Structures are given as C-alpha cells and as structure tokens.
Amino acid sequence: MVRRPVAWIVAVVLLAEALGIAALNWFMGVVVDRQNMSMAGLDPDKMSMSAKIGGVVFGLYFALCALVALLVAIRNRAPAGLGRVLLISVAVVHGLLGAVAWGLVGWKAFLYMVVVLALVVLLLMTYDRENGAVAAAGGDAGGGDTGEGADASDSSSGSEDGGPAPAPEPEPVTKDAPPAAPVTPPAPTTP
C-alpha cells in the first residue's frame, strides 16, 4: 500500500523543514545581532530575539507535525484528534507558503511546497478512504478494532461463549408477493 511510505516521507520532510526553519531563523537573528541592524527604529536586540524565538516556535511546530506523521507510519492507523488537526494545519501552511513562494522566491519553491502539500493531503485521504470503506461495510472484516473505540452495546450483544452474536438472517422474499404499501400515520382529529 501507499499509506506507510507516504507517512514516512511526510515525517522525514517535515523534520527536515523543522530543522531548516529553526536554523535559518536562528542565523538571521545572529546576523541582525552582529551587524546591529535596525529597521524603522526597532531595537536590534528585540529583532534578533524575536527571530530566534520565531525560529524555535516554528521548528517545534513542524517537528510536532513530523512526530504525528511518524506515529501514523509506525502504527499504520489514521491520525485522530490533535494529530489530525496538526496535519491539516500543516497542509494549510504549505498551501499559503506556496502561494507566497511563487511571488517571492520562484516556481521551484512553489513546486516544493505544493509537493509537500500533496503528500500531507494524500496521507490524510488514504486513511479516510479506508475508514469510510470499513464504516460502509459495517465493521472490520478481520474482527479487529477499527480504532474508533468499541460501542458499549457491542459487549452485551455477544453470544454465551463471549463471541460475537450471529447476524440475523434476512426475511425470504417471494416473487409473487406485492410490494408493501407505505404506512401512513392516521390523521389527527379535532372535536
């Protein structure tokens, strides 16, 4: 299947981006600090510190998204909760960065951002397709947990030996029987 390799690739790419963004912003902060540059009268020390803090924050954000993708690759299960939100947000960030990169950096940076965006969306969509197919089939064919959590009513509907209850047999259909008429409720009457 494609899911696990895509999850591994997304994890590696996001981790590389985390290190790259953190290093780039740290370098920019050092450059501003050493050259004592000021922009529109701003304090160079505050500019340097904000660049370093921004680099660390964005680096940690991308590293956390890479960790979610890594867990998806290891567990081979769809991301849920905060992990899913993080992957969706990193896809949106790459879409926005791609739009900005087209105008400021060029088409190569845009292409890179779009490829990463496509990989993250592919990661999210392949697991959605599997979960939708399992839900449409009425459960996991192997009898295992689908990751959604077991319903409390499932444990009480088992057979005596603790196994799953047999499915009810459908009613036989005869070819000569007319179709059932629709049931309409009686009309309310008022005195």
PAZAPA-4460 file (N, C-alpha, C; in steps of 0.05 Angstrom, whole numbers, plus 32768, in hexadecimal, padded with zeros to 4 digits):
% residues 191
    n_x    n_y    n_z   ca_x   ca_y   ca_z    c_x    c_y    c_z   seq   type   mol
   8011   7FE8   8000   8000   8000   8000   8012   8019   8000     1      M     A
   8005   802F   7FFB   8013   8048   7FF8   8014   8057   8013     2      V     A
   8003   8050   8026   7FFF   8061   803E   8019   8063   804E     3      R     A
   8025   804C   8055   803C   804D   8067   8054   805C   805A     4      R     A
   805B   8056   8041   8071   8065   8035   806C   8083   8034     5      P     A
   8053   808B   802E   804C   80A8   802E   804F   80B3   804A     6      V     A
   8047   80A5   805E   8049   80AF   8079   8067   80B2   8081     7      A     A
   8078   809F   8079   8094   80A1   807F   80A0   80B9   8070     8      W     A
   8099   80BD   8057   80A4   80D3   8048   809B   80EE   8054     9      I     A
   8082   80F0   805C   8078   8108   8068   8087   810E   8082    10      V     A
   808C   80F9   8092   809A   80FC   80AB   80B6   8107   80A7    11      A     A
   80C4   80FB   8093   80E0   8104   808E   80E0   8120   8083    12      V     A
   80CE   8126   8071   80CE   8141   8065   80C7   8156   807A    13      V     A
   80B4   8151   808B   80AC   8165   809F   80C2   8168   80B4    14      L     A
   80D0   8152   80BA   80E7   8155   80CD   80FD   8165   80C1    15      L     A
   8103   8161   80A7   8117   8171   809A   810F   818F   8099    16      A     A
   80F5   8193   8093   80EC   81AF   8094   80EE   81BB   80AF    17      E     A
   80E8   81AC   80C4   80EA   81B6   80DF   8107   81BF   80E5    18      A     A
   811A   81AE   80DE   8136   81B5   80E3   813E   81CD   80D2    19      L     A
   8136   81CD   80B9   813D   81E2   80A6   8132   81FD   80AF    20      G     A
   8119   81FE   80B6   810C   8217   80BE   8119   8222   80D8    21      I     A
   811D   8210   80EB   8129   8218   8104   8145   8223   8100    22      A     A
   8155   8215   80F0   8170   821E   80EA   8171   8238   80DB    23      A     A
   815F   823B   80C7   815F   8254   80B7   8157   826C   80C8    24      L     A
   8142   8269   80D9   813B   8280   80EA   8150   8286   80FF    25      N     A
   815C   8271   8109   8172   8276   811D   8189   8285   8110    26      W     A
   8190   827D   80F7   81A5   828A   80E9   819E   82A7   80E3    27      F     A
   8185   82AC   80DB   817C   82C8   80D6   817D   82D9   80F0    28      M     A
   8176   82CD   8107   8178   82DB   8120   8195   82E2   8127    29      G     A
   81A7   82D0   8122   81C4   82D5   8127   81CE   82EB   8115    30      V     A
   81C6   82EA   80FB   81CF   82FF   80E8   81C5   831A   80F1    31      V     A
   81AC   831C   80F9   81A1   8336   8102   81B0   833F   811B    32      V     A
   81B5   832D   812D   81C3   8334   8146   81DF   833D   8141    33      D     A
   81EE   8330   8130   820A   8337   812C   820E   8350   811C    34      R     A
   81FC   8355   8109   81FE   836D   80F9   81F0   8385   8105    35      Q     A
   81E2   8380   811C   81D5   8396   812A   81C2   83A5   8117    36      N     A
   81B3   8396   8107   81A1   83A2   80F4   8187   83AA   8102    37      M     A
   817A   83BF   80F7   8161   83C8   8102   814F   83CE   80EB    38      S     A
   8135   83C8   80EE   8122   83CD   80D9   810C   83DF   80E5    39      M     A
   8109   83F6   80DA   80F5   840A   80E2   80F7   8410   8100    40      A     A
   810F   8411   810A   8114   8419   8126   810F   8403   813A    41      G     A
   810C   83EA   8131   8108   83D4   8144   8123   83CD   8151    42      L     A
   8122   83C3   8169   813A   83BB   8178   8145   83A2   816B    43      D     A
   815F   83A2   8163   816C   838B   8157   816B   8372   8169    44      P     A
   816D   8376   8183   816D   835F   8195   8152   8351   8195    45      D     A
   813D   8361   8194   8122   8356   8193   811C   8348   8178    46      K     A
   8126   8354   8163   8123   8347   8149   8132   832C   8148    47      M     A
   814A   832C   8153   815A   8313   8153   814C   82FE   8164    48      S     A
   8143   8306   817C   8136   82F3   818D   811B   82E8   8182    49      M     A
   810C   82FA   8175   80F3   82F1   8169   80F7   82DE   8151    50      S     A
   810D   82E2   8142   8113   82D0   812C   811B   82B4   8137    51      A     A
   812A   82B4   814D   8132   829B   8159   811A   828C   8165    52      K     A
   8109   829B   8173   80F2   828F   817F   80DF   8284   816A    53      I     A
   80DB   8294   8154   80CA   828B   813E   80D4   8272   8131    54      G     A
   80EF   8270   812E   80FB   8258   8122   80F7   8240   8134    55      G     A
   80FA   8243   814E   80F6   822D   8160   80D9   8224   8160    56      V     A
   80C6   8237   8161   80AA   8230   8162   80A1   8222   8148    57      V     A
   80A8   822D   8131   80A1   821F   8118   80AF   8205   8115    58      F     A
   80C8   8203   811E   80D6   81EA   811D   80C9   81D5   812E    59      G     A
   80C0   81DC   8146   80B2   81C9   8157   8097   81C1   814B    60      L     A
   8089   81D4   813E   8070   81CE   8132   8073   81BA   811B    61      Y     A
   8087   81BE   810A   808C   81AB   80F4   8096   8190   80FF    62      F     A
   80A6   8191   8115   80AF   8178   8121   8098   8168   812D    63      A     A
   8085   8176   8139   806D   8169   8144   805C   815C   812E    64      L     A
   805A   816A   8118   804B   815F   8101   805A   8147   80F6    65      C     A
   8075   8148   80F6   8084   8131   80ED   8081   811A   80FF    66      A     A
   807F   811F   8119   807A   8109   812D   805F   80FC   8128    67      L     A
   804A   810C   8122   8030   8101   811C   8032   80EF   8103    68      V     A
   803F   80F8   80EE   8042   80E8   80D6   8052   80CF   80DC    69      A     A
   8066   80D1   80ED   8076   80B9   80F4   8065   80A5   8103    70      L     A
   8055   80AE   8115   8043   809C   8124   802F   808F   8111    71      L     A
   8025   809E   80FE   8013   8092   80EA   8021   807C   80DA    72      V     A
   803A   8081   80D3   804A   806D   80C4   804F   8054   80D5    73      A     A
   8055   8058   80EE   805C   8041   80FF   8043   8031   8106    74      I     A
   802D   803E   810D   8015   8030   8116   8004   8027   80FE    75      R     A
   8007   8033   80E7   7FF7   802E   80D0   7FD9   8032   80D6    76      N     A
   7FD4   8048   80E4   7FB8   8050   80EB   7FB5   806D   80E4    77      R     A
   7F9D   8075   80DE   7F97   8091   80D8   7F9C   80A3   80F0    78      A     A
   7FA6   80BB   80EB   7FA9   80CE   8101   7F8E   80D6   810B    79      P     A
   7F8C   80DB   8125   7F72   80E3   8131   7F77   80FA   8144    80      A     A
   7F63   810A   8149   7F64   811F   815C   7F77   8135   8155    81      G     A
   7F89   813B   8168   7F9C   8151   8164   7FB0   814B   814D    82      L     A
   7FB7   8131   814A   7FC9   812A   8134   7FBD   8130   8119    83      G     A
   7FA4   812A   8116   7F96   8130   80FC   7F95   814E   80F8    84      R     A
   7F8F   815D   810D   7F8E   817A   810A   7FA9   8185   8103    85      V     A
   7FBF   817A   810F   7FDA   8184   8108   7FE0   817E   80EB    86      L     A
   7FD9   8166   80E1   7FDF   8160   80C5   7FCF   8172   80B2    87      L     A
   7FB6   8177   80B8   7FA6   8189   80A8   7FB2   81A5   80A8    88      I     A
   7FBA   81AE   80C0   7FC5   81C9   80C1   7FE0   81CB   80B2    89      S     A
   7FF0   81B6   80B3   800A   81B8   80A4   8005   81B7   8086    90      V     A
   7FEF   81AA   807E   7FE8   81AB   8061   7FE0   81C7   8059    91      A     A
   7FD0   81D4   806A   7FC8   81F0   8064   7FE0   8202   8064    92      V     A
   7FF2   81FE   8077   800A   820F   8078   801B   820C   805E    93      V     A
   801D   81F3   8055   802C   81EF   803C   801E   81FB   8024    94      H     A
   8003   81FB   8024   7FF5   8208   800E   7FFA   8226   800E    95      G     A
   7FF9   8232   8026   7FFE   824F   8028   801B   8256   8021    96      L     A
   802D   8246   802B   804A   824B   8025   804F   8247   8007    97      L     A
   8041   8234   7FFB   8045   8230   7FDE   803B   8248   7FCF    98      G     A
   8025   8254   7FD7   801B   826C   7FC9   802E   8283   7FCD    99      A     A
   803A   8286   7FE4   804D   829C   7FE9   8067   8296   7FDA   100      V     A
   806F   827D   7FDA   8089   8276   7FCE   8088   827B   7FB0   101      A     A
   8071   8277   7FA3   806F   827C   7F86   8077   8299   7F7F   102      W     A
   806E   82AC   7F8F   8074   82C8   7F89   8090   82D1   7F93   103      G     A
   8099   82C6   7FAA   80B2   82D0   7FB6   80CA   82C0   7FAE   104      L     A
   80C8   82A6   7FAC   80E0   8295   7FA8   80E1   828A   7F8C   105      V     A
   80CB   8280   7F82   80CB   8275   7F67   80BB   825B   7F65   106      G     A
   80BA   8250   7F4E   80A9   8239   7F49   80B4   821F   7F56   107      W     A
   80CF   821D   7F5A   80DA   8205   7F67   80D1   8203   7F84   108      K     A
   80D1   8219   7F92   80C8   8218   7FAE   80AA   8213   7FAF   109      A     A
   809B   821E   7F9C   807E   8219   7F9A   8079   81FB   7F95   110      F     A
   8088   81F0   7F83   8085   81D3   7F7C   808B   81C2   7F94   111      L     A
   80A0   81C9   7FA3   80A6   81BA   7FBC   808F   81BB   7FD0   112      Y     A
   8085   81D2   7FD4   806F   81D6   7FE7   8056   81C6   7FDE   113      M     A
   8050   81C7   7FC5   8039   81B8   7FBB   803D   819A   7FBD   114      V     A
   8055   8190   7FB9   805A   8174   7FBB   8056   816B   7FD9   115      V     A
   8061   817B   7FEB   805D   8174   8008   803F   8176   800F   116      V     A
   8031   818A   8005   8015   818C   800A   8006   8173   7FFF   117      L     A
   800D   816B   7FE7   8000   8153   7FDB   8006   813A   7FEC   118      A     A
   801F   8137   7FF6   8025   8120   8006   8015   8120   8020   119      L     A
   8012   8136   802D   8003   8138   8046   7FE5   8131   8041   120      V     A
   7FDB   813D   802B   7FBF   8137   8024   7FBB   811A   801D   121      V     A
   7FCE   810E   800F   7FCD   80F2   8008   7FCD   80E1   8021   122      L     A
   7FDE   80E8   8034   7FDF   80DA   804D   7FC4   80DB   805C   123      L     A
   7FB8   80F2   805C   7F9E   80F4   8069   7F88   80E6   805A   124      L     A
   7F88   80E7   8040   7F72   80DC   8030   7F74   80BD   802E   125      M     A
   7F8B   80B2   802D   7F8C   8094   802B   7F81   8087   8044   126      T     A
   7F85   8093   805B   7F7A   8087   8073   7F5C   808D   8075   127      Y     A
   7F53   80A3   806A   7F36   80A9   806A   7F28   8095   8058   128      D     A
   7F33   808F   8042   7F27   807C   802F   7F24   8060   803D   129      R     A
   7F38   8058   804C   7F37   803E   8059   7F22   803F   806F   130      E     A
   7F21   8054   807F   7F0C   8055   8094   7EF0   8057   8089   131      N     A
   7EED   8064   8072   7ED3   8066   8066   7ECA   804B   805B   132      G     A
   7EDD   803B   8050   7ED6   8021   8045   7ECF   800E   805C   133      A     A
   7EDD   8010   8073   7ED7   7FFF   808A   7EBC   8006   8095   134      V     A
   7EB5   8020   8096   7E9B   8028   80A1   7E85   8020   808E   135      A     A
   7E8A   8021   8074   7E76   8019   8061   7E71   7FFB   8061   136      A     A
   7E86   7FEB   8067   7E83   7FCE   8068   7E77   7FC5   8082   137      A     A
   7E74   7FD7   8095   7E67   7FD0   80AE   7E7A   7FC5   80C3   138      G     A
   7E93   7FC9   80BF   7EA7   7FC0   80D3   7EC0   7FB5   80C6   139      G     A
   7ED3   7FAE   80D7   7EEC   7FA4   80CD   7EE8   7F86   80C5   140      D     A
   7EF1   7F7F   80AD   7EEE   7F64   80A4   7EFE   7F50   80B4   141      A     A
   7F15   7F59   80BF   7F25   7F47   80D0   7F1C   7F45   80EC   142      G     A
   7F08   7F54   80F4   7EFE   7F52   810F   7F0D   7F63   8122   143      G     A
   7F21   7F72   8119   7F31   7F82   812B   7F24   7F9D   8130   144      G     A
   7F31   7FAC   8141   7F28   7FC7   8148   7F2F   7FDA   8131   145      D     A
   7F1D   7FEB   8129   7F22   7FFE   8114   7F2F   8017   811D   146      T     A
   7F34   8019   8137   7F40   8032   8142   7F2C   8046   814A   147      G     A
   7F13   8041   8146   7EFE   8054   814C   7EF5   8050   8169   148      E     A
   7EFC   803A   8175   7EF2   8034   8190   7EDA   8022   818E   149      G     A
   7ED7   800F   81A1   7EC1   7FFD   81A0   7EA9   800A   81AD   150      A     A
   7E91   8004   81A3   7E78   800E   81AE   7E71   7FFD   81C6   151      D     A
   7E65   8009   81DA   7E5E   7FFA   81F2   7E49   7FE5   81EC   152      A     A
   7E38   7FE9   81D9   7E23   7FD5   81D3   7E2F   7FBD   81C5   153      S     A
   7E47   7FBF   81BA   7E53   7FA8   81AC   7E5A   7F92   81C0   154      D     A
   7E63   7F99   81D8   7E6C   7F85   81EB   7E54   7F75   81F7   155      S     A
   7E3D   7F81   81F8   7E26   7F74   8204   7E17   7F63   81EF   156      S     A
   7E1C   7F66   81D5   7E0D   7F58   81C1   7E1C   7F3F   81B8   157      S     A
   7E30   7F36   81C6   7E3F   7F1E   81BE   7E30   7F05   81C5   158      G     A
   7E3A   7EEE   81BB   7E2E   7ED4   81C1   7E37   7ECB   81DC   159      S     A
   7E2E   7EB3   81E4   7E35   7EA9   81FF   7E52   7EA4   8203   160      E     A
   7E61   7E9D   81EE   7E7D   7E97   81F1   7E8E   7EAF   81EE   161      D     A
   7E83   7EC7   81ED   7E92   7EE0   81EC   7E99   7EE9   81D0   162      G     A
   7E92   7ED9   81BC   7E97   7EE0   81A0   7E82   7EF3   8196   163      G     A
   7E85   7EFD   817D   7E71   7F0F   8173   7E57   7F01   816D   164      P     A
   7E42   7F0F   816F   7E27   7F04   816A   7E24   7EFF   814C   165      A     A
   7E17   7EE9   8145   7E13   7EE5   8128   7E00   7EFA   811C   166      P     A
   7E06   7F00   8103   7DF5   7F14   80F6   7DD9   7F09   80F0   167      A     A
   7DC4   7F19   80F3   7DA9   7F0F   80ED   7DA7   7F09   80D0   168      P     A
   7D98   7EF3   80CA   7D95   7EEC   80AE   7D7F   7EFE   80A1   169      E     A
   7D83   7F05   8088   7D6F   7F16   807B   7D56   7F06   8076   170      P     A
   7D3F   7F14   8075   7D26   7F07   806F   7D25   7EFE   8052   171      E     A
   7D1A   7EE6   804D   7D18   7EDD   8031   7D05   7EEE   8021   172      P     A
   7D0C   7EF3   8008   7CFC   7F03   7FF6   7CF0   7EF1   7FE1   173      V     A
   7CD6   7EF3   7FDF   7CC9   7EE3   7FCA   7CC4   7EF5   7FB2   174      T     A
   7CC5   7EE8   7F9B   7CC2   7EF8   7F82   7CA5   7F01   7F7D   175      K     A
   7C92   7EF1   7F87   7C76   7EF7   7F82   7C6A   7F0B   7F95   176      D     A
   7C77   7F10   7FAB   7C6C   7F22   7FBF   7C6D   7F3F   7FB5   177      A     A
   7C57   7F4E   7FB9   7C57   7F6A   7FB0   7C69   7F7A   7FC4   178      P     A
   7C73   7F91   7FBA   7C84   7FA1   7FCC   7C72   7FAC   7FE3   179      P     A
   7C7E   7FB0   7FFA   7C70   7FBA   8011   7C68   7FD7   800C   180      A     A
   7C4F   7FDD   8014   7C45   7FF9   8011   7C52   800A   8025   181      A     A
   7C57   8024   801F   7C62   8035   8033   7C4F   803A   804A   182      P     A
   7C5A   803A   8061   7C4A   803E   807A   7C47   805C   807F   183      V     A
   7C2E   8065   8081   7C2A   8081   8087   7C1C   8083   80A2   184      T     A
   7C25   8095   80B3   7C18   8098   80CD   7BFC   80A3   80CA   185      P     A
   7BEB   809D   80DD   7BCF   80A7   80DB   7BD0   80C6   80DF   186      P     A
   7BBC   80D2   80D1   7BBA   80EF   80D3   7BAE   80F7   80EE   187      A     A
   7BB9   810C   80FA   7BAE   8115   8114   7B92   8120   8110   188      P     A
   7B81   811A   8123   7B66   8124   8122   7B62   8138   8139   189      T     A
   7B52   814C   8134   7B4B   815F   8149   7B2D   815F   814C   190      T     A
   7B23   8162   8164   7B06   8162   8168   7AF9   817B   815E   191      P     A
***
